[in-house]
Amino acid sequence: MGYLDNTVEYGFGRLGSAFLDDGDAFTPPTDKVVVAITVVNDCKFNELDQVNQDNVAYFGTETQITENGVGAEEVAEGNLFPAGITMYGRWNKVHLQQGSVILYFGL
């Protein structure tokens, strides 16, 4: 009998997605986080609120913690992310300054 482990599927957006456009803020559904962000049009973030738990850190606009290593910097409002890239991590809130993205949910 085969075993299906949904951990990978849940970690890569099987639980839904959303489109976010210029200047909008987004909070994922209850008990979910954003696990991937695909940039559709070049974008900048006002806020990229990362999840930091269990000594695992993700990049974002908040002050970086030592689990990211020494010298990691937060994402500044002026940082431009080009269209076509996909970023992986865990975020509680995404607020765009400009551009558009597709957000994928996970646990």
C-alpha positions in Angstrom: 0.0 0.0 0.0 1.4 3.4 -0.9 1.8 6.3 1.4 1.0 9.9 0.4 2.8 12.5 2.4 1.1 15.9 1.8 3.9 17.9 3.5 5.4 18.9 0.2 2.1 19.7 -1.4 1.0 21.8 1.6 4.3 23.6 1.6 4.0 24.6 -2.0 0.6 26.2 -2.4 -1.8 23.3 -2.7 -4.0 25.2 -0.2 -4.8 28.0 -2.5 -3.5 31.2 -3.9 -4.3 34.9 -4.4 -3.5 37.7 -6.8 -2.2 41.0 -5.4 -2.0 44.3 -7.3 -0.5 47.8 -6.7 -0.7 49.1 -3.2 -2.8 46.3 -1.7 -2.2 44.6 1.6 -3.0 40.9 2.1 -3.3 38.6 5.1 -3.7 34.9 4.3 -6.6 32.8 5.5 -6.8 31.7 9.2 -4.2 29.0 10.0 -2.3 29.5 6.7 0.7 31.5 5.6 2.1 32.6 2.3 4.7 30.1 1.3 5.7 31.4 -2.2 5.5 34.7 -4.0 5.7 34.8 -7.8 6.4 38.3 -9.2 4.1 39.0 -12.2 5.2 42.7 -12.7 8.2 44.2 -11.0 7.3 45.0 -7.4 8.4 46.7 -4.2 7.0 45.8 -0.8 5.8 48.1 2.0 5.6 45.1 4.3 6.7 41.5 4.0 6.0 40.2 7.5 8.0 37.0 7.9 7.3 34.1 10.1 10.2 33.4 12.5 9.7 30.2 14.5 11.6 27.2 15.8 14.9 28.8 15.1 14.1 29.1 11.4 14.1 32.6 9.9 12.7 33.9 6.6 13.6 37.2 4.9 11.2 40.1 5.1 10.8 43.8 6.1 11.3 43.2 9.8 14.7 43.3 11.5 16.5 40.1 10.7 17.3 37.6 13.4 20.6 35.7 13.9 19.1 32.5 12.5 19.6 34.2 9.1 23.3 34.4 9.8 25.4 37.5 10.6 24.8 40.4 8.2 21.4 39.5 6.8 19.4 42.6 6.0 15.7 43.3 6.0 13.9 44.1 2.7 13.8 47.9 2.3 10.8 49.7 0.7 13.0 50.7 -2.2 14.2 47.1 -3.1 12.8 46.1 -6.5 12.0 42.5 -7.2 11.9 41.7 -11.0 9.1 40.0 -12.8 9.4 36.3 -13.3 11.0 35.3 -10.0 9.5 33.1 -7.3 10.5 33.6 -3.7 10.0 30.9 -1.1 9.5 31.4 2.6 6.7 31.9 5.2 5.0 35.3 5.5 2.0 36.4 7.7 1.3 39.6 5.7 2.2 41.0 2.3 1.7 44.6 1.4 2.8 45.8 -2.0 4.0 49.3 -2.8 3.9 48.7 -6.5 3.7 45.8 -9.0 1.7 42.6 -8.9 2.3 39.1 -7.5 0.6 35.7 -7.1 0.7 34.4 -3.5 0.6 30.7 -2.7 -0.7 29.4 0.7 0.6 26.7 2.9 0.4 25.5 6.6 
